[in-house]
Amino acid sequence: MSAPHDAVADSRAEDAAAPELSGVPLLEVKDLVKYFPVKSSGVLRRTIGQVQAVDGVSFTVDKGSSLGLVGESGCGKTTTGRVITRLYDPTSGTIMFEGNEIGQLNRKQMMPYRRQIQLIFQDPYSSLNPRHTVGTIVGTPMQVHQTVPKNKMLTRVQELLETVGLNPEHYNRYPSEFSGGQRQRIGIARALALNPKLIVADEPVSALDVSIQAQVVNLLQDLQKQFDIAFLFIAHDLAIVRHFCPRIAVMYLGKIVEVGDRDSIYLTPHHPYTQALLSSAPDVRQAAIGGRRERIRLEGDVPSPVNPPSGCRFRTRCWKAQEICAQEEPPLLQIGGREVACHFAEAMQVVAATEGDIAAQVEDDDRAPKLEVG
């Protein structure tokens, strides 16, 4: 069966006819805020607080490129992705897609943009309706948006299944008949059905076996090159993000604390949180030569997003924190080839693991955290 190049070309014909906006990123997010109300118990259900899930996030994604969004669980990565795809309405801020504001559009106005922005969910089990066949799951977006005639729907579904590495003859099977990796491929086929320009991949491999993760990541890379798709790649696995994304944004408690290219973030992280995050990731190359990375241990618990700390949100766990950190929130400024939100940003040199070297070397500091070898 032939690959779906013709269908992609046909669906992009209208886009090719439209004038290109030079210098305008595909996606531009400015000061994005998403708060969830906290209700009291009882009959009246008054709002007694706000969960500040996303608070002033800004970044850009260029056409055909990838931005990795990393951070601890609960830092607001998934909420950011769902606000961009408009599964959640933003509290404030702007979401510019190809120069057009989509953050305040209603459901009818968003319909044309939903063809261009798709989402791959984290859980391949709960994201597929167990009562629908694979053909129905993949074909429904095309039916809703009327992008493919009914007499060509089956052919298009089979082409998509073949594109993601599944047997095209299995279109009439149910999700329960597939493994986790195969189910995620079905979710990827559904995301490709409308030939989007941007895919928000919300931890697409975290629920899969390690042996399957590389296959799915390589599939996404191949699809990105083949169809020129941009990705917002949300993950907590630093190794996968480094492999997939040329640019990285690090989030902590609803805010972006450091943004830069892959090499600058991983080799010379400036923000203390980025340094601690990278030090906790295992280094296979270092383990291969018998050495161990020095690990930065953060003391204390992650603050509640209902009542985050004043000033810098990381200050309660930071060994560099001073009085100014509690009084003033550090802006995201250009430092050393990347953007960092820290009053006392400085590089931690991470060198390639070679015999006799230690993967992470931290500058001497009387207030530095305890280092745990492990």
RAZIHU-V15213 format. One record per helix or strand of 3 or more residues. SS is the DSSP state (@ for helix, = for strand). FROM is the first residue (numbers start at 0). LEN is the number of residues. If there is no record, write none. Layout:
ss->SS from->FROM len->LEN
ss->SS from->FROM len->LEN
//
This chain:
ss->@ from->4 len->7
ss->@ from->12 len->5
ss->= from->26 len->13
ss->= from->46 len->15
ss->= from->65 len->5
ss->@ from->76 len->8
ss->= from->91 len->6
ss->@ from->106 len->8
ss->= from->116 len->4
ss->@ from->133 len->12
ss->@ from->149 len->14
ss->@ from->167 len->5
ss->@ from->174 len->3
ss->@ from->179 len->13
ss->= from->197 len->5
ss->@ from->209 len->18
ss->= from->229 len->5
ss->@ from->237 len->7
ss->= from->246 len->6
ss->= from->254 len->7
ss->@ from->261 len->6
ss->@ from->271 len->8
ss->@ from->283 len->5
ss->= from->293 len->3
ss->@ from->314 len->3
ss->@ from->322 len->5
ss->= from->332 len->3
ss->= from->337 len->3
ss->= from->347 len->3
ss->= from->370 len->3
//
